[in-house]
Amino acid sequence: MTDQHRIATLAAQLREAERTRNVVEPVRGEIALDDIATAYAVQQANVDLRVKNGERIVGRKIGLTSLAVQKQLGVDQPDFGALFASMAHGDSEAISLAQLIQPKVEAEIALVLARDLTHEKHTFVDILNASAYALAAIEIVDSRIRDWDIRFVDTVADNASSARFVVGSRPVPLAQIDLTACAMELSRDGEVLSRGNGAACLGNPLNAAVWLADRMVQLGTPLRAGDVVLTGALGPMVAVKEPGTYTAQIEGLGGVRATFTA
């Protein structure tokens, strides 16, 4: 099987899994654990097809920003996936569980860009100057791989296990929030299920944003004004087993709610 045929075949399997909500086996049976380029090629094949079919990219998500999770998966870097307008939900807008497979939620800080990020090497200041504001966010991740049995190449090929995202409605300039010390609580019906803070995301969410900005320039698809950047989880993710509302409270950014319906 040629590389292009293998890429197309794996991309089609992941697309069909998402469409039918039936899981597939890990792709690492077809992609070597260190073959990151091929994993991203599978991701890009599905991104290109979605764009060709009329979907709009509205930003990027950063995954694996926890050093503990990186160590668990045997990597020393985050990963990224594309965010589409079809994945975006407003605060408390209903999200159908019937359209998902094995979803989990995690609380994050979203950056919304006011300027393009086109330098070969970005700095904290570049990100600060380019960001219009931050928002509280909940990312809904959902693996098309059976039982979340993933390694790095599995989640990369699967668009970084992305599915949906919800952003809050309180835009806050970065000058008004401590991105490292801000505390986070993720709860359901008043029960706190996950706690963390900005430092859980590579020490500071801006570290993740700098990494992503550099990576996207290397790939010839730089981050642009208006893009949403989900910078990574501030604490452990939580499995969604039944309908209900999950609320993320992030110090300085307020709250955001992901409401799941049957």
N, C-alpha and C positions, 0 to 999 in steps of 0.2 A: 504494500500500500504506500503510495507516495505521501509526502508530508502534507500537500494541499488536500489530497483526498481524506487523509486522517483528520485534518483540521475541520473540513466540511462535515465529515461524518459525526464527529464529537459535538460540533456546534448544533447540528440537527437533532441529536439525541437530547441535548439540554433544552433546546427550544420545545421539543415535543413533550418533555417532562413538565415544563412550565405550563404548556397549553392544556395538557390532560390532567395535570396535578398527580402524576405518577412518577415516583422517584426512579433514578437510574443508579447503576453501580459507579463507584469512584472512577474518574477518568484516568487516575494514575496507573491504571492497568494498561493504558495506551500512551501515556506521557511519562517520561522519566521524572523522578522527583526533583531533579535539578534543571529540568528543561523549562525554565520560566518563560522563555520566548514563545514556545509553542502554546503554552497555556494562555498567554495574553493574545496570541493569534486566534485561538478559539473564541475568546471573549470578543475580540474585535470583529470577527465574522458575524456574530449575532448583533453587535452594535450597528454595524454597517447595514445589515438587513432591516433592522428596525427603522433606521433613518430613511432608507430607501422606501420603506412602506409608509412614510409620512410622520413618524414620531419625531419629537423634538428633544434634543439633549439640553438639559437645564443646569447641569453641573456635574460634580464628581463626588463620590464617597471615598473615604479612606478607611481601610480595615486593618486589623491586626496591629493596632497601635499600643496594645499592652505588651510589655517586654516579656511577661510570663507566658502569654499566648504565643508570641514569636518563638520563645524557647521550646514550647510544647510542640510546635510545628516544624522546628528545626530550621528557622530562617532568621535573618538579621535585618529585616526591612518590613515595612507595611506593604499592603497592596491597595489597589484602587479599582473602582468600577464606575460605570456611567450612570447618571441619574436622568430619567426621562420625565417629561411633564405628566405622562400617564401614571407615574409612580407617586406623584405628589398629592398629599391630602392636607386640608386645612385643619386647624385645631378643633378637635371633637367631631370632625366629619366621620361618618360611618365607613368602616373598612370591612369588607365581607371576608369572613374566614373561609367561605366556600371557594374563594379564588386563590387561597394559599395552601401550602402543603404541610410544613412543619415550622411555623413562624416563631420567631423570638423577637423581643424588643430590647433596645438599649438606648439610654439617654446620652445625648451628644450636644455639642455646641456647633451650630451652623454659622458659617461666615457667608455673607453676601457681598460680592465684589462690586466696586465702583469703577475699577480700572483694570485693564489687561495686565497680565503678568507674563512678560515675554523675555526676561533676562535669562541668560544661561545659568547663572547662579543667583538665587534670591537670598535676601536677608530678612530678619524679623521686621526691620523698618519697611522694607518693600511690602510685606504683607499688611502691616499696620496702615500704611498709606493707601493701599489698594482696597482695603475693606470698608464698605459703607457702614456696616453694622453687624452685630451678632444676634442670633436668635436661639432660644431654647428649641431643641429638636428631639424627636424620637425616631430612630430608624427601625423599620421592621425588616429584619433579615430572614431569609427563607432559603434553605439549601434544597436544590434539586437532586442532591446526592443522598442515597439511602442512609437514614439514621444519623445524619450529620457526620458521617464517617469521612472526614476531610483532612487532607494535607494541603500544603500551600498551592500546588498546581491545581487541585480540585476546586478550591474556592476562587482562584484567579480565573479559571476557565468559565466558571459559573457567575461571571460578572460580580465577583467579590461577594457572592451570596446575598446580593441586594434584592429587594422586593418592593417596598413602599417606604415613604418617609412623611413625617408630619412636622411642620414648623410652627412655632408660636407666633403671636401677633404683636409682640413687644420688641421692636428693634432697638438695640442698645449700642451706642458707639463704643469702640474698644477701650477708649480712655476711661470709661465708666465701670469697667468690670475687671476684676483680678482673674485672669484666665487660668492661673495655676491654683490659687487657693479656693476658688468658688466651690462650694459644697453642692452635691447632687443627691437627691433621693428619688427613687422610682417606686411607685406604690400602685396597688390595686385595691379599691374599696377601703382605703385608709390603712391597709397593711403594707409596710415598707418591705420591698422585696430586694432592693439593690441600693447600695450607697457607694459614693465615690467623690472624686473632685477632679479639677482640671489637670492636676499633676499625673493622674492615671493615664493620660493620653500623651505618651512619649515625654513626660515631664512638663509639657505645656502644649496645648493644641496648636500653637503657632509652629512648633517643631514639625508637626505633621503637615501643616499647610505649606511650609517651606519645601519639605520633601516632595509633596505633590506638585507644586509649581515647577520645580526643577525637572521632575520626571515628565510632565506634560510638554515642556519645551523640548526635551530630548526626543519626544515622539512626534514632534511637529504639530501638536494640537494644544497650544497654550491655553491656560485659563483666561476667560474673557470677562469683561464687565457684565454684570448681571448674573454670573454663574453662582450657584449655591455650592458651597463646599461643606460636606459633613465631615468634621475633623476627626471623629473616632470616639469610641465609647469612654464614658467617664467612670464606669463601674461594670460589674458583671451583667451579662445579658440574662433575660428572663424568658422562659418558654411560655407561649400563649396557648393554653389548652382549651379555653372556652370563651364565649362572648363576655365582654366586660370592658371597662375603661381603665387604662393604665396612664398614670399621671407622673410626669417628670417635673420636679421642682429644682431649678438651678439658681443658686445664689447670684443675685444681680441681674438675672434674666427672666425671673418669674417662672410660670408653669406652662406646660403644653400637654395635651391629652390625645392619646390614641384610643379610639373607641371601636371595638370589634363587634360585629353582629354575625349571627348565624346566617 
